């Protein structure tokens, strides 16, 4: 899966689609933020353009990724990461 990088408060995070399919199929896409130290955060968003997860993620601007990160949740609260810490 394609990955992007974003720097938030001096920390580098890799950004990639989670690959998890829900009942909403392509109406919602899961995004995984992972820091080099191992911390993982997950968010979901509804793409406005393409519904292909990799392409929808590529269409997001840096500002949109930052907004998505601010709405993300820790890995232990998300089914995408199987509630792991």
N, C-alpha and C positions, 0 to 999 in steps of 0.2 A: 504494500500500500504506500502511496506517496506520503511524504512527511513534509511539514513546514516547520520553521522555527520562529519563535517570537521571544523577545526579551521583555520581562516584566519585573520591574523594580530591581534591575541588575541581575536577575536570574534567567538563564536560558531554558526554555521549555520547547519540547518537540510536540507538534500537533499532528494528529492523524485521525482518520475515521475509526470508530470502534468496530465496525463490521457487524454489529448486532442488529438483527431485524426484529422489529416489534409488530404489533397488530396494525400500526399505522404505516407499515411498509416504507414507502419512499416519501411520505409526507413529513417525517422527522428523521433527522440524521444525528447519530451519536458522534461526539468529538472527544478524543482523549488527549489530555494535556499531561505530559510527563517531564519531570525535571531530572537532571542528571543524578541527583541524590536519591532517586527512587520514588519521590512523591508523585502520586497520580490524582488527577482531577478529571471529572467527566461532565459534559454538558450536552444538551440536545438543542437542535435548532431546525426550523422549517425553511428550507431553501426557497428563494424566490425564482431562481433560474432553473438550471438543470437539476434533475433528481438523482443523478448518479453521484454517490457519496464523494468519490475522489474529486470529481469535477466541481461539485458544489463547494467543497472545502477550498479548492484552488480559486474560486470566484470571490471568496471573502477577502476584504481589505485588512490591513493590520489593525485598524481601529475596530472593525467588526470582530476580529479575533480577540482583541482586548476586552470588548464588551461581553463576549461569550465567556471568556475566562472569569470575569467578575461574577457571572451567574452560575459558574460551575460548582459542582459538589465534590466532596472528598470521595476517594475510591471506596471506602468502607460503607458508603450509603448508596452505592450504585450497583444494579444488577449487571451492568456491562463488565465490571471487574470482579464479579462474583462476590461482592461485599468483602473483599480482602483489604487489609490495611497495608 
